[in-house]
Amino acid sequence: MASRVSRKRIKQGVIAAVFLTVAVALSPIATAIYILAGSLDVLRNEKRDWYLIQRYFSGNGFTTWLVSPLNLLLDLLSYRNRKIYRLEDFSGEARQELDRTLGFFRDNKDAVIARIDRELGDEKRGMFLFRWYGQRYNREFEALNGDFKHIRTIAVSVFQGTERTNFHFGPLRLTLRVLFNLTPVKDAEVFIECGKTKHYWAENPLFIFDDTLMHRSVNDHDGRRYVVFMDILRPSPVQPLLRVLLVPISWAATAFKSIYYRRWAMLGIGKS
């Protein structure tokens, strides 16, 4: 297993080196700008080590690097990035949407879980889609069919027992990730980790963060884990501009979700 991981990292490093060599040859100025932007972007992470550099420049974070100039611009157009957020950090209107949506999942947890279980089967990971960057999928629960101004994605991610993700990065800082665990268990090996923060679901089922930071989710517990998975617009004085920028991003996110989530079974999409 260790040798396979090492070979994979060597392969990623070689591909990154070839890409960089070609990029410098074709456009040295643009390449220098990207290296600078990527360096500024990756240094936002708290755990600064070789693994972070490798994952960002030649692993899952490569896409994040490609849009790093845009992400840095979005930081300038938005309020201070807190990295880890609380409900109090959002506007009253955005909080109302979050409270209403989270309240629905609290009150209807058993019905939602039963619906997902009917379709999940033996899949190790599932993503039940209600909305994906504004595009509607499953409409079976009326409370989730209304208009949302701030929330762009509503889904439920499911892990079978003893399942975890690798450390990875989300691509864009137009939105923040909102996670709400419907089945928190008190277990030291069930958590989400972002930077130096290790968030245990049993202590607080809600976790809101900037998912362009390196993070991972761990469920080393013999039982299914159901987590509400949402994206919400970043707090910003120019949110109308962020909504405009999300239009092409929504199309791309829909088109490429099968790549980013290739290890996940996409559920609920037959009820569009």
DOSEMAR-612647 format. One record per residue: residue number from 1; x, y, z of N, C-alpha, C in turn. Coordinates in steps of 0.1 Angstrom, whole numbers. Example, Ala and Ser with C-alpha at 12.3 -4.5 7.8 and 13.67 -1.06 7.14 Angstrom:
! DOSEMAR-612647
VOGU   i   n_x   n_y   n_z  ca_x  ca_y  ca_z   c_x   c_y   c_z
VOGU   1   132   -57    78   123   -45    78   132   -33    78
VOGU   2   128   -22    71   137   -11    71   129     0    79
This chain:
! DOSEMAR-612647
VOGU   i   n_x   n_y   n_z  ca_x  ca_y  ca_z   c_x   c_y   c_z
VOGU   1     8   -12     0     0     0     0     9    13     0
VOGU   2    19    13     9    28    24    10    35    27    -3
VOGU   3    40    16    -9    47    17   -22    38    22   -33
VOGU   4    25    18   -33    16    23   -43    14    38   -42
VOGU   5    13    42   -29    11    57   -26    23    64   -31
VOGU   6    35    59   -28    48    66   -32    49    67   -47
VOGU   7    45    56   -54    45    57   -69    36    67   -74
VOGU   8    24    68   -68    14    78   -72    19    92   -70
VOGU   9    26    94   -59    31   108   -56    43   111   -66
VOGU  10    51   101   -69    62   104   -78    56   107   -92
VOGU  11    46    99   -96    39   102  -109    33   116  -109
VOGU  12    27   120   -99    21   133   -98    32   144   -99
VOGU  13    43   141   -92    54   151   -92    60   153  -106
VOGU  14    61   141  -113    67   142  -126    58   149  -136
VOGU  15    45   146  -135    35   154  -143    35   169  -140
VOGU  16    36   172  -127    36   186  -124    49   193  -129
VOGU  17    60   186  -129    73   192  -133    72   194  -149
VOGU  18    67   184  -156    65   185  -170    56   197  -174
VOGU  19    45   198  -167    35   209  -169    42   222  -167
VOGU  20    50   223  -156    56   236  -152    67   239  -163
VOGU  21    74   230  -167    84   232  -178    78   237  -190
VOGU  22    68   231  -195    61   235  -207    55   249  -205
VOGU  23    49   252  -194    43   265  -191    53   276  -191
VOGU  24    64   273  -185    75   284  -185    80   286  -199
VOGU  25    81   276  -207    86   278  -221    75   286  -229
VOGU  26    63   283  -227    52   290  -235    49   304  -230
VOGU  27    49   306  -217    45   319  -212    52   321  -198
VOGU  28    64   326  -198    71   327  -185    65   337  -176
VOGU  29    59   348  -181    53   358  -172    40   353  -166
VOGU  30    31   347  -174    19   341  -168    22   330  -158
VOGU  31    32   322  -161    36   311  -152    41   317  -139
VOGU  32    49   328  -139    54   334  -127    42   340  -119
VOGU  33    32   346  -126    21   351  -119    13   339  -112
VOGU  34    12   328  -119     5   317  -113    13   311  -101
VOGU  35    26   310  -102    34   305   -91    32   314   -79
VOGU  36    33   328   -81    31   337   -70    17   336   -64
VOGU  37     7   335   -72    -7   335   -67    -9   321   -60
VOGU  38    -4   310   -65    -5   298   -58     2   297   -45
VOGU  39    14   304   -45    22   304   -32    14   312   -21
VOGU  40     9   324   -25     1   332   -16   -12   324   -11
VOGU  41   -18   317   -20   -30   309   -17   -27   298    -8
VOGU  42   -17   290   -11   -15   278    -3   -10   281    11
VOGU  43    -4   293    13     1   297    26   -10   301    35
VOGU  44   -22   302    30   -34   305    39   -36   293    48
VOGU  45   -31   281    44   -33   269    53   -25   270    65
VOGU  46   -30   264    76   -23   265    89   -11   254    90
VOGU  47   -14   242    85    -3   232    85     5   233    73
VOGU  48    17   240    74    25   242    62    37   232    62
VOGU  49    35   222    54    45   212    53    46   207    39
VOGU  50    55   197    36    56   192    23    44   185    17
VOGU  51    37   178    26    24   172    21    14   182    16
VOGU  52    13   193    23     4   204    18     8   209     4
VOGU  53    21   211     3    26   216   -10    23   206   -21
VOGU  54    26   193   -18    24   183   -28     9   181   -32
VOGU  55     0   182   -22   -14   180   -25   -19   192   -33
VOGU  56   -14   204   -30   -19   216   -36   -14   217   -51
VOGU  57    -1   216   -53     4   218   -66     4   206   -76
VOGU  58     3   194   -70     3   182   -79    -8   172   -76
VOGU  59   -16   175   -66   -27   166   -62   -40   172   -65
VOGU  60   -50   169   -55   -63   174   -57   -64   189   -58
VOGU  61   -54   196   -51   -54   211   -51   -50   217   -64
VOGU  62   -46   209   -74   -42   215   -87   -52   224   -93
VOGU  63   -65   220   -92   -76   228   -98   -77   241   -90
VOGU  64   -75   240   -77   -76   252   -68   -64   262   -72
VOGU  65   -53   256   -75   -42   265   -80   -45   272   -93
VOGU  66   -51   265  -102   -55   271  -115   -64   283  -114
VOGU  67   -72   283  -103   -81   295  -102   -77   303   -90
VOGU  68   -64   302   -85   -60   309   -74   -60   325   -76
VOGU  69   -57   330   -88   -58   344   -90   -73   349   -88
VOGU  70   -83   342   -92   -97   345   -90  -100   344   -75
VOGU  71   -95   334   -68   -98   332   -54   -92   344   -46
VOGU  72   -80   348   -50   -74   360   -42   -82   372   -45
VOGU  73   -87   374   -57   -96   386   -60  -108   385   -52
VOGU  74  -114   373   -51  -127   371   -43  -124   375   -28
VOGU  75  -112   372   -23  -109   376   -10  -110   392    -8
VOGU  76  -105   399   -18  -106   413   -18  -120   419   -19
VOGU  77  -129   411   -26  -143   415   -28  -152   411   -16
VOGU  78  -147   403    -7  -155   398     4  -150   403    18
VOGU  79  -158   401    28  -154   404    41  -143   394    45
VOGU  80  -136   398    56  -124   390    61  -128   375    61
VOGU  81  -119   367    56  -121   353    55  -118   347    69
VOGU  82  -128   342    76  -126   337    90  -121   322    90
VOGU  83  -121   316    78  -117   302    76  -127   292    83
VOGU  84  -130   294    96  -140   286   103  -151   296   107
VOGU  85  -163   293   103  -174   303   105  -184   298   115
VOGU  86  -192   308   120  -204   306   129  -216   311   122
VOGU  87  -228   308   126  -240   313   121  -240   328   122
VOGU  88  -235   333   133  -235   348   136  -227   356   126
VOGU  89  -218   349   118  -210   356   108  -218   359    95
VOGU  90  -230   355    94  -238   357    82  -248   368    84
VOGU  91  -253   373    73  -264   384    73  -276   377    79
VOGU  92  -286   386    83  -298   381    88  -306   373    78
VOGU  93  -306   377    66  -313   370    55  -307   356    53
VOGU  94  -294   356    52  -287   343    50  -289   333    62
VOGU  95  -289   339    74  -291   331    86  -305   325    86
VOGU  96  -315   333    81  -329   327    80  -329   315    71
VOGU  97  -323   316    59  -322   305    50  -316   293    57
VOGU  98  -305   295    64  -298   284    70  -306   278    81
VOGU  99  -312   287    90  -321   282   101  -333   274    95
VOGU 100  -339   279    85  -350   272    79  -347   258    73
VOGU 101  -335   258    66  -331   245    60  -326   235    70
VOGU 102  -318   240    79  -313   231    90  -325   226    98
VOGU 103  -334   235   101  -346   231   109  -354   220   102
VOGU 104  -355   221    89  -362   210    81  -355   197    83
VOGU 105  -342   196    82  -335   184    84  -335   179    98
VOGU 106  -335   188   108  -337   183   122  -350   176   124
VOGU 107  -361   183   119  -374   178   121  -378   166   113
VOGU 108  -371   164   101  -375   153    92  -363   143    90
VOGU 109  -354   143   100  -342   134    98  -346   120    95
VOGU 110  -355   114   102  -358   100    99  -364    97    85
VOGU 111  -372   107    80  -378   105    67  -367   107    56
VOGU 112  -358   116    58  -347   118    49  -338   106    48
VOGU 113  -334   101    60  -325    90    60  -332    77    54
VOGU 114  -344    75    57  -351    64    51  -352    65    36
VOGU 115  -354    77    31  -354    79    16  -341    76    10
VOGU 116  -330    81    16  -317    78    11  -313    63    12
VOGU 117  -317    57    23  -313    43    24  -320    34    13
VOGU 118  -332    38     8  -338    30    -2  -330    30   -15
VOGU 119  -322    40   -17  -315    41   -29  -300    38   -28
VOGU 120  -294    39   -16  -280    38   -14  -275    24   -16
VOGU 121  -282    14   -12  -278     0   -13  -265    -3    -6
VOGU 122  -255    -9   -13  -242   -13    -8  -231    -3   -11
VOGU 123  -235     9   -17  -225    19   -20  -217    23    -7
VOGU 124  -204    25    -8  -197    30     3  -199    45     6
VOGU 125  -201    52    -5  -203    67    -4  -214    71   -13
VOGU 126  -223    79    -7  -234    84   -16  -236    99   -14
VOGU 127  -241   106   -24  -244   120   -23  -259   122   -29
VOGU 128  -268   124   -20  -282   126   -24  -284   141   -27
VOGU 129  -288   144   -39  -288   157   -44  -302   163   -44
VOGU 130  -304   174   -37  -316   182   -38  -314   194   -47
VOGU 131  -302   201   -45  -298   212   -54  -283   211   -56
VOGU 132  -278   215   -67  -264   215   -70  -260   228   -77
VOGU 133  -254   237   -69  -251   250   -74  -263   257   -81
VOGU 134  -274   256   -75  -286   263   -80  -295   254   -89
VOGU 135  -290   244   -95  -298   235  -103  -305   225   -94
VOGU 136  -318   224   -96  -327   215   -88  -326   201   -93
VOGU 137  -326   192   -84  -327   177   -87  -339   171   -80
VOGU 138  -337   165   -68  -348   159   -62  -358   169   -56
VOGU 139  -371   167   -58  -381   176   -54  -391   169   -45
VOGU 140  -388   158   -39  -397   151   -31  -401   157   -17
VOGU 141  -392   166   -12  -395   173     0  -398   188    -3
VOGU 142  -411   191    -1  -416   204    -5  -408   216     1
VOGU 143  -404   215    13  -397   225    20  -384   229    14
VOGU 144  -378   220     6  -365   223    -1  -367   228   -16
VOGU 145  -380   230   -20  -383   234   -34  -384   249   -36
VOGU 146  -384   257   -25  -386   271   -27  -374   278   -33
VOGU 147  -374   291   -34  -363   299   -39  -353   302   -28
VOGU 148  -341   300   -31  -330   303   -22  -321   314   -28
VOGU 149  -319   324   -20  -310   336   -25  -296   333   -21
VOGU 150  -293   327   -10  -279   325    -5  -274   311    -6
VOGU 151  -282   301    -3  -278   287    -4  -279   283   -18
VOGU 152  -268   277   -23  -267   273   -37  -268   257   -38
VOGU 153  -263   250   -29  -262   235   -29  -269   230   -17
VOGU 154  -278   220   -19  -283   212    -7  -282   198   -11
VOGU 155  -276   190    -3  -274   176    -5  -272   169     8
VOGU 156  -271   156     8  -268   148    20  -257   138    16
VOGU 157  -246   139    22  -235   129    20  -236   118    30
VOGU 158  -233   106    25  -234    94    33  -221    86    32
VOGU 159  -216    82    44  -205    72    45  -210    59    51
VOGU 160  -207    48    45  -208    36    52  -198    35    64
VOGU 161  -199    25    72  -189    25    83  -175    25    79
VOGU 162  -166    30    87  -152    30    85  -148    35    71
VOGU 163  -152    47    68  -149    54    55  -143    68    58
VOGU 164  -133    72    50  -127    85    51  -123    90    38
VOGU 165  -122   104    37  -117   110    25  -102   113    27
VOGU 166   -95   114    16   -81   119    16   -82   134    19
VOGU 167   -70   140    23   -70   155    24   -72   161    10
VOGU 168   -80   171     9   -83   176    -4   -87   191    -2
VOGU 169   -89   197   -14   -93   212   -15  -105   213   -23
VOGU 170  -114   222   -19  -125   227   -28  -119   237   -38
VOGU 171  -125   239   -50  -119   248   -60  -120   263   -58
VOGU 172  -132   268   -54  -135   282   -55  -140   288   -41
VOGU 173  -137   301   -39  -141   307   -27  -153   317   -29
VOGU 174  -161   314   -39  -174   321   -41  -184   317   -30
VOGU 175  -182   305   -25  -192   299   -15  -184   294    -3
VOGU 176  -191   291     8  -186   284    19  -193   271    21
VOGU 177  -187   261    27  -193   248    29  -199   248    43
VOGU 178  -212   243    43  -219   241    55  -222   226    57
VOGU 179  -218   221    68  -220   206    70  -228   205    84
VOGU 180  -238   196    83  -246   194    95  -248   179    97
VOGU 181  -243   173   107  -243   158   109  -256   154   115
VOGU 182  -264   146   108  -277   141   112  -275   130   122
VOGU 183  -264   123   123  -262   111   131  -249   112   139
VOGU 184  -247   122   147  -234   123   154  -232   113   164
VOGU 185  -220   107   165  -217    97   175  -205   102   183
VOGU 186  -205    98   196  -193   102   204  -182    91   202
VOGU 187  -173    95   193  -162    86   189  -150    95   185
VOGU 188  -139    92   191  -127   100   188  -122    99   173
VOGU 189  -128    89   166  -124    87   152  -135    91   142
VOGU 190  -144    99   147  -154   105   138  -153   120   138
VOGU 191  -148   126   128  -145   140   128  -143   146   115
VOGU 192  -142   159   113  -137   166   101  -126   174   106
VOGU 193  -115   174    97  -103   181   101  -100   192    90
VOGU 194   -97   204    94   -94   215    85   -83   223    92
VOGU 195   -71   222    86   -60   229    93   -57   223   106
VOGU 196   -56   232   116   -53   227   130   -66   224   138
VOGU 197   -77   226   131   -90   224   137   -95   209   135
VOGU 198   -97   202   145  -103   188   144  -117   189   151
VOGU 199  -127   189   142  -141   191   147  -148   178   149
VOGU 200  -152   176   162  -159   163   166  -174   166   165
VOGU 201  -181   158   157  -195   159   155  -203   158   167
VOGU 202  -199   150   177  -207   148   189  -207   161   197
VOGU 203  -197   169   196  -196   182   203  -205   193   197
VOGU 204  -206   193   184  -214   202   176  -216   196   162
VOGU 205  -229   193   159  -232   187   146  -230   197   134
VOGU 206  -228   210   137  -227   220   126  -213   224   125
VOGU 207  -208   225   112  -194   230   109  -195   237    96
VOGU 208  -190   250    96  -190   259    85  -176   263    82
VOGU 209  -171   262    70  -157   265    68  -154   269    53
VOGU 210  -143   274    51  -138   277    37  -132   264    32
VOGU 211  -139   258    22  -134   244    18  -123   245     8
VOGU 212  -118   257     4  -106   257    -4   -93   255     5
VOGU 213   -95   254    18   -84   250    27   -83   235    27
VOGU 214   -72   229    29   -70   215    29   -78   209    41
VOGU 215   -86   199    38   -94   192    48   -97   178    45
VOGU 216  -102   171    54  -106   157    52  -117   153    62
VOGU 217  -125   143    59  -135   138    67  -133   123    71
VOGU 218  -134   120    84  -131   107    89  -143   101    96
VOGU 219  -146    88    92  -157    81    99  -152    67   102
VOGU 220  -143    66   111  -138    53   115  -147    47   126
VOGU 221  -159    45   122  -169    40   132  -178    31   124
VOGU 222  -182    20   130  -190    10   122  -205    14   122
VOGU 223  -208    23   114  -222    28   113  -222    39   102
VOGU 224  -234    41    96  -235    51    86  -235    65    91
VOGU 225  -229    74    84  -228    88    88  -235    96    77
VOGU 226  -245   104    81  -253   112    72  -251   126    76
VOGU 227  -246   134    66  -242   148    68  -249   157    57
VOGU 228  -257   166    62  -262   176    53  -251   184    47
VOGU 229  -251   186    34  -239   192    27  -245   204    19
VOGU 230  -241   216    23  -246   228    16  -235   237    12
VOGU 231  -237   245     2  -228   256    -2  -236   269    -1
VOGU 232  -231   279     6  -237   292     7  -228   303     3
VOGU 233  -234   314    -3  -225   325    -8  -217   331     4
VOGU 234  -205   335     1  -197   341    11  -203   355    15
VOGU 235  -201   358    28  -205   372    32  -196   382    24
VOGU 236  -203   392    17  -195   401     9  -204   413     7
VOGU 237  -197   425     6  -205   437     3  -210   438   -12
VOGU 238  -205   429   -20  -209   429   -34  -215   415   -38
VOGU 239  -224   410   -30  -230   397   -33  -237   396   -46
VOGU 240  -243   407   -51  -249   405   -65  -238   402   -75
VOGU 241  -226   407   -74  -215   403   -83  -211   388   -81
VOGU 242  -211   384   -69  -208   370   -66  -218   361   -73
VOGU 243  -231   365   -73  -241   357   -79  -239   356   -94
VOGU 244  -235   367  -100  -233   367  -114  -221   358  -118
VOGU 245  -210   358  -110  -199   350  -112  -202   335  -110
VOGU 246  -213   332  -102  -216   318  -100  -224   312  -112
VOGU 247  -229   320  -121  -236   315  -132  -228   305  -140
VOGU 248  -216   309  -146  -208   300  -153  -202   289  -144
VOGU 249  -199   292  -132  -194   282  -122  -204   271  -120
VOGU 250  -217   275  -119  -228   265  -117  -228   255  -128
VOGU 251  -227   260  -140  -227   251  -152  -215   242  -151
VOGU 252  -203   247  -148  -191   239  -148  -192   229  -136
VOGU 253  -197   233  -125  -199   224  -113  -208   213  -116
VOGU 254  -219   215  -124  -228   205  -127  -222   195  -137
VOGU 255  -214   201  -147  -208   193  -157  -197   184  -152
VOGU 256  -190   189  -142  -178   181  -137  -180   175  -124
VOGU 257  -192   174  -118  -194   168  -105  -190   153  -105
VOGU 258  -192   147  -117  -189   133  -118  -174   130  -117
VOGU 259  -166   141  -120  -151   140  -119  -147   142  -104
VOGU 260  -152   153   -98  -148   156   -85  -154   146   -75
VOGU 261  -165   140   -78  -171   130   -69  -173   117   -76
VOGU 262  -162   113   -83  -162   100   -90  -163    88   -81
VOGU 263  -159    89   -69  -160    78   -59  -174    78   -52
VOGU 264  -183    87   -55  -195    88   -48  -207    83   -58
VOGU 265  -216    77   -52  -229    73   -60  -238    86   -59
VOGU 266  -242    91   -70  -251   103   -71  -265    98   -70
VOGU 267  -272   102   -59  -285    97   -56  -296   108   -57
VOGU 268  -308   104   -59  -319   113   -60  -321   120   -73
VOGU 269  -312   118   -82  -313   126   -95  -323   121  -104
VOGU 270  -329   109  -101  -340   104  -110  -353   111  -107
VOGU 271  -354   120   -97  -366   126   -93  -365   141   -96
VOGU 272  -359   145  -107  -357   159  -110  -370   166  -113
